[in-house]
Each structure stands twice: as structure tokens, then as C-alpha cells.
Amino acid sequence: MSLAVVRYPVMPTRPCSFCLSLQDDSVFADFDTDESDIVALRRISFDGFGCCCVEGLTSKMSQVDSRRLLDAVALDQLETAEVEDTLRRYFRGNTNVIWDDALMHHELL
């Protein structure tokens, strides 16, 4: 299944650098960037599972993946194979802290 990704407005109750809606609004992933524009997941909420707060627990994206994702967000070109590969690779690399059953249920791995 292809990954459905759209930019979602940042909510005041969920501060972050940017938010992505995944799989037709069934998953919301809030990301932060550091001073070097390296991306890391802050929290992710899944329909049917709840909110998984992972701030400071996940690894950061590589510099290349961070740049690819930030460029795609800036250009609003998120439904590409490169973005899908980047997000799936990141989620797979962090299943030790992100609920892997929720990731599998929502086909994010």
C-alpha cells in the first residue's frame, strides 16, 4: 500500500516544527527540527491506539533524509516515493520506542 502523506496544521495543544497526516488522517506525526535542521519525531498518534509520546527517545533522521523531508514539506510535495521511503525507514529504525503494532496496523513499516 502506498503511503498517504499530507502536511497538517500545527495545533497549539501539540507544539512541534511540523505535523504530517498519514494514511488519510488515521495517523498524525509531529516532528521537530534542531538547530542544524535535523528532524526527529516528537509524538505520533494512531487511530485505535492513542498518542505515543517519544520526544527525546527516537533517533534523529540522517542529514540527507532530514533535508529530503524538509524540502518536500516546504514544497508541499509529500506523496512521493522518496518521502515514503524516508518515513518508512525512519519508523522501522525506531520501533524500539514507537508502537510497532500500531505501525503495522496502519501499514507504516
C-alpha positions in Angstrom: 0.0 0.0 0.0 1.2 3.5 -0.9 1.7 5.9 2.0 -0.7 8.8 2.0 1.1 11.9 3.4 -0.2 15.5 3.7 1.0 18.4 5.8 -1.3 19.1 8.7 -1.5 22.4 10.6 0.4 22.6 13.8 -2.0 22.5 16.7 -1.4 24.9 19.7 -2.0 22.0 22.1 0.6 19.9 20.2 3.6 22.2 19.6 6.1 21.0 17.0 8.1 22.2 14.0 5.7 20.5 11.5 2.9 17.8 11.5 2.1 15.2 8.9 -1.2 13.4 8.5 -0.6 9.9 7.3 -3.0 7.2 5.9 -6.0 9.5 5.3 -5.9 11.2 8.7 -5.6 8.0 10.7 -2.1 8.8 12.0 -0.6 12.2 12.9 3.1 12.5 13.3 4.6 15.6 15.0 8.2 16.4 14.1 10.8 18.8 15.5 14.0 20.1 14.0 17.2 21.0 15.8 19.5 24.0 15.1 21.0 22.0 12.2 17.7 21.2 10.6 17.9 17.6 11.6 14.4 16.0 12.0 13.2 13.8 14.9 9.8 12.6 15.8 8.2 14.3 18.9 4.9 12.3 19.1 2.7 10.2 16.9 -0.9 9.4 17.4 -2.7 6.4 15.9 -6.5 5.9 15.4 -7.4 3.0 17.7 -4.1 3.1 19.7 -3.7 6.6 21.1 -0.8 9.0 21.3 2.7 7.7 21.6 4.9 10.5 23.1 8.5 9.8 22.1 10.2 13.2 22.4 13.9 12.6 23.1 13.6 8.8 22.7 13.7 8.4 18.9 16.9 8.6 16.9 17.3 11.6 14.6 16.9 11.3 10.9 20.1 11.4 8.9 21.1 14.7 7.4 20.1 13.5 3.9 16.7 12.2 5.0 16.1 15.4 7.0 16.8 17.6 4.1 14.7 15.4 1.8 11.7 15.6 4.1 12.0 19.3 4.9 12.3 20.2 1.2 9.2 18.1 0.5 7.3 19.8 3.3 8.4 23.2 2.1 7.3 22.4 -1.5 4.2 20.5 -0.4 5.3 17.5 -2.4 4.9 14.8 0.2 3.3 12.0 -1.8 6.5 10.8 -3.5 8.4 7.5 -3.4 11.3 9.3 -1.7 9.3 10.7 1.1 7.5 7.3 1.6 10.9 5.6 1.7 12.3 8.2 4.2 9.4 7.9 6.6 9.1 4.1 6.4 12.9 3.8 7.0 12.7 6.2 10.0 9.7 4.4 11.5 11.5 1.0 11.1 14.6 2.4 12.8 12.6 3.5 15.8 10.3 0.5 16.5 12.0 0.2 19.8 10.1 3.3 21.0 7.2 3.7 18.6 4.5 1.1 19.0 5.3 -1.5 16.3 1.8 -3.0 16.5 0.3 0.4 15.6 2.9 1.0 12.9 2.0 -2.4 11.3 -1.8 -1.9 11.7 -1.5 1.4 9.8 0.9 0.0 7.2 3.7 2.4 8.1 6.6 -0.2 8.1 
